[in-house]
């Protein structure tokens, strides 16, 4: 992997003048994907978000909005997994319609592996279907309360449980149908417990093969629904070899799955502290990849420069076009309350610093994109 990453760095940074120019219509400075991830709003904030989509997001140049719906929706296929105060079908369709009027692609998002619990609270899917828990006997301490080391901080689904797909596929299908979606983000980040040794189905199995098999099953189902699959990157990066460790990469031996899954999956490569060259690694492996920043302006802009550097390579010769097109844009992420984000965007008083940093990073990133598109 290190050799591949070093090559990726060379490919990104060597001056374009080293190669002969070839004419063409490829516009390196125009990004096909200018994405934003937001949390699902409270019911009373749906009109606020719809206005924000049609006014602010259009002005900023956003053309893709992913919404972390999770279980904050009144599912008809399985109403018992819905969180309290979930959005109705009418409310979700209002958001989708606002995106349609704004010319913004809408992508529903669910965590379909990890994040089935947060801190000490079990999530709605495992509350209703505890048999899907990969490690029912293992409930690690909350690290920020107990101060100890930990193996994972959220529950994971058992990818080999015979009930799993009978339960999650109808939930996915309902969101796809209600949203009229042509893409679906399945999550899959920070899955720190795969192949738990006491699981009767997964114990002793290769974590990379378990992960790849699960990705492939989700991908095949979405393909049948004519939906592009989006997922996070971290389980496909070797945390030991890259020194990115367990959050931004994998320390539980899943990274080899990168060579076992379809190449038409969109990889969302979240890196929140800086800008390691992992997007180029995915592009060289054959995937489309979106660097995904959050609340650090410098990191977001450095990631954007990697995208532009790679896309400029398409001007050198025909053989470089494919790789350049595998870096089609960026995907700015927000993990905060949507109303708070909107308040921070408009610089309203009383906003927390972290929230303001998120909004400021978003504005700086998209301002740079608009600047480049005017070249």
Buried (B, 14 or more C-beta within 10 A) or exposed (E): BEEEBEBBBEBBEEEBEEBEEBEEEBEBEEBEBBBBBBBBBBEEBBBBBBEBBBEBBBEBEBBBBBBBBBBBBBBEBBEEBBBEEBBEEEBBBBBBBBBBEBEBBBBBBBBBBBBBBEEEEBBBBBBBBEEBBBBBEBEBEBEEEEEEEEEBBBBBBBBBBEEBBEBBBBBBBBBBEBBEBBBBBBBBBBBBBBBBEEBEBBEEBBBBBBBBBBBBBBBEBBEEBEBBBBBBBBBBBBBBEBEBEBBBBBBBBBBBBBEBBEEEBBBBBBBBEEBBBBBBBBBBBBBBBBBBBBBBBEBBBBBBBBBBBBBBBBBBEEEBBEBBBBBBBBBBBBBBBBBBBBBBBEEEEEBEEEBBBBBBBBBBBBEBBEEBEEE
